[in-house]
Amino acid sequence: MKLVCYTLMAAGMVALILLGARLAIAQPQPHPSYGGGMITGQVLGYDTSNLNNFNQVQPIEWANVTATNGQNRFVTSTGSGGYYSMYVLTGVYNVTASEPGYKPDSITVAVSDGSASTINFNLFEYGAVPEFPAGMASTIALVAITVALAVMKLRKRRK
């Protein structure tokens, strides 16, 4: 019985951590037969914290890139080297690149059937970089409460 209880508790904590870190969320992409085009590019950021390479441009990995037009919203993240790619339906989109600690940048692009647009972003540092994503605060609190309850239960059993 103890093993089942601990297994369920551990599985619950892992699920909360994954959901809090937003690792379990996937964005569906439209099928090319609907008509539309590709938006690709690179997200770069100015590193002003390094005095040896002041204002040196660095690729930003895991930056969010969002394309919206009022009806549709497409989201992707940059990968290695700060590169991203997404297929969007035909229309005019406001494409925004964002990353915690940097000021977001946006540009408008018209996408037609079979088009390919390259949009590169240069983000500038803006404010403090958070230690962890905003959604993680609730996950950390839940994990702390779960651990505290487990410790209290173990102490109670030993008495």
Stockholm file with secondary structure:
# STOCKHOLM 1.0

chainA/1-159         MKLVCYTLMAAGMVALILLGARLAIAQPQPHPSYGGGMITGQVLGYDTSNLNNFNQVQPIEWANVTATNGQNRFVTSTGSGGYYSMYVLTGVYNVTASEPGYKPDSITVAVSDGSASTINFNLFEYGAVPEFPAGMASTIALVAITVALAVMKLRKRRK
#=GR chainA/1-159 SS CHHHHHHHHHHHHHHHHHHHTTCSCCCCCCCGGGCEEEEEEEEEEEECSCGGGTTEEEECTTCEEEEECSSCEEEEECCGGGEEEEEEESEEEEEEEECTTEECEEEEEEECTTCEEECCEEEEECSCCCSSCTTHHHHHHHHHHHHHHHHHHHHHHHC
#=GC SS_cons         CHHHHHHHHHHHHHHHHHHHTTCSCCCCCCCGGGCEEEEEEEEEEEECSCGGGTTEEEECTTCEEEEECSSCEEEEECCGGGEEEEEEESEEEEEEEECTTEECEEEEEEECTTCEEECCEEEEECSCCCSSCTTHHHHHHHHHHHHHHHHHHHHHHHC
//
